[in-house]
Amino acid sequence: MARGDVTDEEWAIIEPLLPPERGRWARPALDNRCYLNGMLHVLRIGCPWRDMRERYGKWNSVYVRFRRWADQGGWEALLE
């Protein structure tokens, strides 16, 4: 876990609030924590998605999930 990544305690609160990944093309929900850390990294640093660190996964996959969560209201649930 790197500095700024979600801790186990934080993840226990956040995980149930995220929309489920469904469909046969969806990545497993196990990736949600890694993807969330990638999203927070991009937002915290202010770098372009393409410059996101590789340890968070493929930048496009993280971005697509970020947009999907935005469309499904996942960010509103987290902010409440």
N, C-alpha and C positions, 0 to 999 in steps of 0.2 A: 504494500500500500504506500503510495507516495503522499507527500505533503499536499493537503487540500482534497484528498479523496474522501469519500463517504466512509465513516467509521461503522463498525458493526451495530452499535447502538442507534445511530442515525438511520442505517439501512433497515433495521427492524421496524422503524416508524414509517419510512418512505415506501417500502416495497408493496404493502397492500393498497396504496393509493394510486399506483401506476396502472394504466390500462393493460389488460392481458394481450399477449401476442397470439393471434389466431391465424388459421389458414395453413395450407401445406407449405407455403413458401416462407413463412415467418421463422425467424431465428428463435431458438429457445429462449424462454424468459430468463434463464440463468445469465444471459448476456446483459440484462437490464442494468445491473450494478456497474459493470464495466462501461457500458454505453453512457450511463448517467455521469460517471466520473469524466468521461471524454467530453460530454456536453458542458459540464461545469468548468472543465479546463479551458475550453474554447471561450466560454463566456467570461471567465475570470481573467484570462490573458488578453483576450481581444484579438486573437489570431484568426486568420481565415480557416474554414473547415479543412481545406486541403493541407494545412500546416499542422493539424492536430497530431499529437504524438502517436506513433504506431502501436504502442502498448494498449491503447484503448480500442483498437480494432480498425477496420477500414473506415476512413473518414466519411465516405458516402453512406455506409450503413448506419453510422451514428447520426448523421444529418437526417436521413430518411426517418429514423425512429423519433428524432427530435420534432420533426414536422408532424408526424403521425400523432404523437402525444399532444402537440399543440392543437391539432384538429379535433382530437377526442376529449379535450378538456383536462388532460392530465396535469398540466402546469397550474391550472386554477385550483385543482384539488390539493396540490402540494403547497401552494401559497396560502391556503386557508389554514 
